Amino acid sequence: MEDRKANIIAVSLVAIIVISIIVARLSLRLSNTFFLILGADVAAIVAIAAVMIIRRRFNSRRKRLETQMVSEGRELRIEYSFLRKVAGVPIKFRYKELEDATDGFRSLLGRGASGAVFKGILSDGTEVAVKRIEGDQERGEKEFRSEVSAIASVQHVNLVRLLGYCIVPSGPRFLVYEFVYHGSLDKWIFPKIGGQAGRHYHGGCLTWDLRCRVALDVAKALSYLHHDCRSCILHLDVKPENILLDAAFHALVSDFGLSKLMGKEESRVVTNIRGTKGYLAPEWILENGISEKSDVYSYGMVLLEIIGGRRNIRVIDHGIHKSERKFQCFSKIVSEKLREGKVMEIVDERLVNAEEIAEIEVKKLVYIALWCIQEKPKLRPSMALVVEMLEGRVPVDEPPETEMLVVDFLSPTGGNGGDRRHRQAAVVKPYKEDNSTTSANYSFVISELSGR
């Protein structure tokens, strides 16, 4: 554009000079004044031509240098990106890159409490999942920092890889992960309900062997986080939705937005309640501090869900008021079935009807799960020991019975307030329906002990 303007100006100046020569010739004829004007105009034309030639050569050389620098810069960026990938260090992406990769953030994979996840394809063809952390600025920044600090420097085959990040000033934060083809575990162990399938829905029913392998993969990932990193990393939100399955159905633990770092010398840390109801360990309520044993409890609940193909806590009767809600607690049913010697009734009925499953294998997994959900943290095994038990390197003893306290965080506050610092706990009381004939039909009433 600038070159075009310069050319137009030069041509205009030459035209003006030529016109002035013609006017001088007609008015002054061949006088000395005319020849003086003619010489000056010719010199001006020559000067304009020289300037344009020099400018054109300068611009040509500048463009060659710019092209060379762009090419070298691209090569350096590719080399830098390659080296960072080899070193496992997350790359800083530009917002425009992520916008182009996700086609304007149109390809929605899913949405959670902290934000949305979009599928994208980078310029080098790499498929990625872009997590946009939403919500208020302070909370989003805290979750962003937690997730990056927890997973940026760790490398494990059963942890999802963080490829990069993007920070938009006064805007959302983005985390770029490797794309995991088969999605989250919940779609593969729980029966599909109406309206759940969508454009990017992948789901089905995992076989028993695959479920055992997933359980081992998750245990290895948590064991690595707890014992093999420089700082003990507490995930604090272990649940099927945060466990992804790759193309070969290997499990990858993801979503470290609620994670917490704990020093090797620390036995427990005190922090605000975080996580998902149904997977929270009792120590959250007792406010005695949490440790890696809190993740062990959550893992035990997930393991029961993997075995049975059903949620560990679900509402079976909403009642007129929330205080009248009735819950079914799967862990209680499992304990009851184990005492009755009917352990095979715990297994997902879709698997029982489709394949032969050894009762001894089921009993081993149930024992491990019940050890993990012991109410006293000191009774729970470490994740390293869980891995050894799953691999059959150490025997699995029958776990002691536990009262199985259930915590209800979502009950509304009643009356005129009350101290919000007090959390709402609940004890599970057996409630047998009139038409029930087996213990599998037990339901449990959650009774409030204190206001929230």
Buried (B, 14 or more C-beta within 10 A) or exposed (E): EEEEEBEEEBEEBBEEBEEBBEEBBEEBEEEEEBEEBBEEBEEBBEEBEEEBEEBEEEEEEEEEEEEEEEEEEEEEEEEEBEEBBEEEBBBEBEBEBBBBBBEEBEBBBBEEEBBBBBBBBBEEEBEBBBBBBBBEEEEBBBBBEBBBBBBBBBEBEBBBBBBBBBEEEEEBBBBBBBBBEBBBBBBBBBEEEEEEEEEEEBBEBBBBEBBBBBBBBBBBBBBBBBBEBEBBBBBBBBBBBBBBBBEEBBBBBBBBBBBBBBEEEEEBBEBEEBBBEBBBBBBBBBEEBBBBBBBBBBBBBBBBBBBBBBBBBEBBEEEEEBEEBBBBBBBBBBBBBBEEEEBEBBBBEBBBEEEEBEEEBBBBBBBBBBBBBBBEBEBBBBBBBBBBBBEEEEEBEEBEEBEBBBBBBEBEEBEEEEEEEEBBBBBBEEBEEEEEEEBBEBBBBBEBBEBB
